[in-house]
Amino acid sequence: MIGNILVGLVALIHVYIVYLEMVLWDTPRGHKTFRLTPEFASASKVLAANQGLYNGFLAAGLIWGLYLGAAGFQVKVFFLLCVAIAGLYGAATVGRKILFIQTVPAVLALIAVWLGW
């Protein structure tokens, strides 16, 4: 139960990231969130949308795992590992903040799912 709640939370975080990257990237909110200049945001909008799409796939995989119930154990583990690894990479290459926004929730959910909580 706790594991599924945490998986759902990680999925919601990624749905929000999709919205930020695909819709809000080139807006004042996107500029503030990602610390972008308007010029850089405009020039990188297509790349951000592509990145948002990948985050959408992560969210979709987690939602799929939840939908499958007990049979979705391996799906949830796979996508949580993907999120955690992507978060580690982002923390190493972009900023430590990503570690706390993406990696920590994914690892906590992974532990909870693995332990059957």
C-alpha positions as MATLAB code, in Angstrom:
seq = 'MIGNILVGLVALIHVYIVYLEMVLWDTPRGHKTFRLTPEFASASKVLAANQGLYNGFLAAGLIWGLYLGAAGFQVKVFFLLCVAIAGLYGAATVGRKILFIQTVPAVLALIAVWLGW';
ca = [
       0.000    0.000    0.000;
       2.702    2.523    1.004;
       4.761    1.409   -1.992;
       1.913    2.102   -4.407;
       1.287    5.503   -2.843;
       4.963    6.388   -3.298;
       4.940    5.067   -6.878;
       1.902    7.247   -7.541;
       3.712   10.236   -6.051;
       6.741    9.649   -8.286;
       4.399    9.351  -11.293;
       2.706   12.642  -10.357;
       6.072   14.356   -9.976;
       6.915   13.254  -13.502;
       3.559   14.351  -14.897;
       4.307   17.779  -13.430;
       7.806   17.718  -14.940;
       6.222   16.911  -18.313;
       3.962   19.940  -17.928;
       6.887   22.161  -16.954;
       9.078   21.001  -19.842;
       6.466   20.757  -22.582;
       4.096   23.606  -21.725;
       5.747   26.056  -19.327;
       9.360   25.953  -20.548;
       9.182   29.239  -22.455;
       7.102   31.120  -19.866;
       8.101   33.151  -16.816;
       7.251   30.134  -14.623;
       9.512   27.881  -16.705;
      12.275   30.468  -16.682;
      12.119   30.704  -12.892;
      11.852   26.949  -12.302;
      14.783   26.044  -14.531;
      16.726   29.313  -14.095;
      16.575   30.140  -17.803;
      16.985   33.328  -19.711;
      14.121   34.000  -22.140;
      16.589   33.688  -25.031;
      17.868   30.285  -23.928;
      14.345   29.043  -23.214;
      13.193   30.040  -26.668;
      16.214   28.439  -28.347;
      15.891   25.185  -26.404;
      12.099   24.812  -26.351;
      12.036   21.861  -28.766;
      14.753   20.039  -26.821;
      12.861   20.617  -23.565;
       9.676   19.227  -25.104;
      11.597   16.123  -26.173;
      12.936   15.760  -22.647;
       9.407   16.217  -21.313;
       8.187   13.424  -23.550;
      10.751   11.048  -22.030;
       9.598   12.033  -18.548;
       6.075   11.289  -19.734;
       7.141    7.774  -20.652;
       8.520    7.299  -17.140;
       5.225    8.476  -15.644;
       3.260    6.247  -18.018;
       5.341    3.221  -17.058;
       4.764    3.839  -13.357;
       1.029    4.300  -13.920;
       0.989    1.092  -15.963;
       2.702   -0.747  -13.109;
       0.090    0.561  -10.668;
      -2.706   -0.448  -13.036;
      -1.391   -4.009  -13.150;
      -1.607   -4.314   -9.359;
       0.456   -7.147   -7.892;
       1.359   -8.298  -11.404;
       3.014   -4.911  -11.988;
       5.830   -5.460   -9.503;
       8.536   -5.835  -12.166;
       7.180   -2.925  -14.201;
       7.238   -0.642  -11.149;
      10.755   -1.760  -10.207;
      12.038   -1.203  -13.758;
      10.587    2.281  -14.108;
      11.603    3.325  -10.592;
      15.163    2.243  -11.398;
      14.993    4.281  -14.617;
      13.809    7.335  -12.678;
      16.492    6.904  -10.015;
      19.282    6.510  -12.579;
      18.044    9.492  -14.604;
      17.924   11.495  -11.381;
      21.482   10.530  -10.493;
      22.656   11.577  -13.928;
      20.729   14.839  -13.710;
      22.125   15.553  -10.249;
      25.663   14.954  -11.514;
      25.308   16.992  -14.703;
      22.700   19.667  -13.967;
      22.305   20.215  -10.232;
      21.996   18.494   -6.863;
      18.395   19.655   -6.522;
      17.394   16.883   -8.939;
      18.713   14.323   -6.469;
      16.062   15.367   -3.953;
      13.220   15.969   -6.409;
      13.639   12.848   -8.518;
      16.092   10.303   -7.118;
      15.163   10.254   -3.428;
      11.413    9.747   -4.025;
      12.146    7.014   -6.591;
      14.523    5.180   -4.253;
      12.062    5.401   -1.354;
       9.290    4.049   -3.585;
      11.593    1.303   -4.847;
      12.417    0.221   -1.301;
       8.747    0.237   -0.316;
       7.714   -1.756   -3.396;
      10.575   -4.212   -2.960;
       9.692   -4.816    0.698;
       6.019   -5.224   -0.156;
       4.889   -2.297    1.985;
];
